[in-house]
Amino acid sequence: MKKTLFLVRHAQASSSVSPDIFRPLTPSGMIDAARMSRHLADKLAGIELLLTSNSERTRMTTQVFCEQLKLDEGMIQEEASLYESTPKYYLDAVNAIPENITVAMLVGHNPSISYFAEYLTHEDIGSMPTCAVVGMTFENLTWAEVSKKTGHMFIYDSPDSIISIT
């Protein structure tokens, strides 16, 4: 059975709050998260689980995506191991997704989220901008089997690519 995973780098966060884990989104970050989730609504259809780090900025990004996509916030699962961690912890979180879930989203931090996207897809993604989304599928794999080069990227988008007409 096909699995789909969306990786999202949190939206723009305030730089003036300390400690780092409590940094909220800026007004611009809130707008970007709302615009990205609406822009990608058709592609993001079917999300059953949202994994997020326990930082304020990832939680806020996840909540905006939930609101815009009309998803139940009960689908959000906080993973403290995704904050200030390495891609190994991202892989551990994905490998632990229950098998009855076919579409999941993980909201995390750079540089780990960008490295993780490249690790899974073997695509040259570089540094994901804030609120960028990478979507990938895994054919005939369980979540526990997801590993290096097993993902097939079908979307990479960021707020900068959305042209607004005023």
C-alpha positions in Angstrom: 0.0 0.0 0.0 1.2 3.5 -0.8 2.2 5.8 2.0 2.4 9.6 1.7 4.5 11.9 3.8 4.6 15.7 3.9 7.6 17.4 5.5 7.0 21.0 6.6 9.6 23.4 7.9 7.9 25.7 10.5 6.9 29.2 9.3 8.9 32.3 10.1 9.4 32.7 13.9 10.2 35.7 16.1 13.9 36.0 16.9 13.4 38.1 20.0 12.0 35.5 22.4 14.2 33.4 24.7 14.6 30.5 25.3 14.4 29.3 21.7 11.7 26.7 22.3 9.2 29.4 23.1 9.7 31.5 19.9 6.3 32.1 18.3 5.5 32.7 14.7 5.7 36.2 13.4 2.5 37.7 11.8 4.2 37.1 8.4 4.8 33.5 9.5 1.1 33.0 10.4 0.1 34.4 7.0 2.6 32.2 5.1 1.3 29.1 6.9 -2.3 30.0 6.1 -1.4 30.7 2.4 0.7 27.5 2.0 -2.0 25.3 3.5 -4.7 26.8 1.3 -2.5 26.8 -1.8 -1.7 23.1 -1.3 -5.1 22.0 0.1 -5.9 19.6 -2.8 -2.4 17.9 -2.5 -2.6 17.8 1.3 -6.0 16.0 1.3 -6.3 12.9 3.4 -3.8 13.7 6.2 -4.5 11.4 9.1 -1.7 12.3 11.5 0.4 15.4 12.1 3.7 15.0 14.0 5.2 18.2 15.3 8.1 19.1 17.5 7.2 20.6 20.9 8.5 24.1 20.0 6.0 27.0 20.0 6.7 27.8 16.3 6.1 24.2 15.0 3.0 23.9 17.1 1.6 27.2 15.8 2.5 26.2 12.2 0.7 22.8 12.7 -2.4 24.5 14.2 -2.7 26.9 11.2 -2.4 24.0 8.8 -5.1 22.2 10.8 -7.4 25.2 10.7 -7.0 25.9 7.0 -7.4 22.2 6.0 -10.3 21.7 8.4 -8.5 18.9 10.2 -9.2 17.8 13.8 -6.5 19.1 16.1 -6.8 15.7 17.9 -4.7 14.4 15.0 -1.7 16.4 16.2 1.0 14.4 18.0 3.8 16.3 19.7 7.3 14.7 19.6 9.8 16.3 21.8 12.5 14.3 20.1 12.0 16.4 16.9 13.2 19.6 18.6 16.9 20.4 18.2 17.6 16.9 16.9 19.1 15.0 14.0 17.4 13.4 11.0 17.8 10.1 12.8 15.0 11.2 15.3 12.8 12.2 12.3 13.3 8.8 10.8 12.5 7.2 14.2 9.2 9.2 14.4 8.2 8.2 10.8 9.1 4.6 11.3 6.9 4.5 14.4 3.8 5.8 12.6 0.9 3.3 12.9 0.4 1.2 9.8 -3.3 2.1 9.6 -2.2 5.7 8.7 -1.6 6.2 5.0 -1.0 10.0 4.9 1.1 11.9 7.5 2.7 15.3 8.0 5.8 16.1 10.0 6.5 19.7 11.0 10.0 20.3 12.1 13.2 22.5 12.0 16.1 23.2 9.7 18.6 21.9 9.1 17.3 18.5 10.1 14.0 18.7 8.0 16.0 19.6 4.8 18.6 16.8 5.4 15.8 14.4 6.1 13.9 15.2 2.9 17.1 14.7 0.9 17.9 11.5 2.8 14.5 10.0 2.0 14.2 11.2 -1.6 17.8 11.5 -2.8 16.7 14.8 -4.4 18.9 18.0 -4.2 16.6 20.1 -2.0 19.1 22.3 -0.3 17.9 24.4 2.7 14.1 24.5 2.8 12.8 28.0 3.3 10.4 28.7 6.2 7.0 27.1 5.6 8.3 25.0 2.7 6.5 21.7 2.0 8.0 18.6 0.5 5.6 15.8 -0.3 6.7 12.2 -1.1 5.3 8.8 -1.6 6.5 5.4 -0.6 5.4 2.5 -2.7 4.7 -0.9 -1.2 6.5 -0.1 2.1 5.4 0.0 5.7 6.2 3.0 7.7 8.8 0.9 9.5 10.5 0.2 6.2 10.8 3.8 5.2 14.5 4.6 4.9 17.2 6.2 2.7 16.2 6.8 -0.9 12.8 5.1 -0.6 10.7 8.2 -1.1 9.6 9.6 -4.4 9.2 13.4 -4.2 6.1 14.8 -6.0 5.9 18.3 -4.6 8.3 20.9 -3.2 6.8 24.3 -2.7 7.4 27.4 -0.5 5.6 30.7 0.2 8.0 32.5 -2.2 6.6 30.5 -5.1 3.1 31.7 -4.5 2.4 34.7 -6.6 -0.2 36.9 -5.1 -2.2 39.2 -7.3 -3.5 42.3 -5.7 
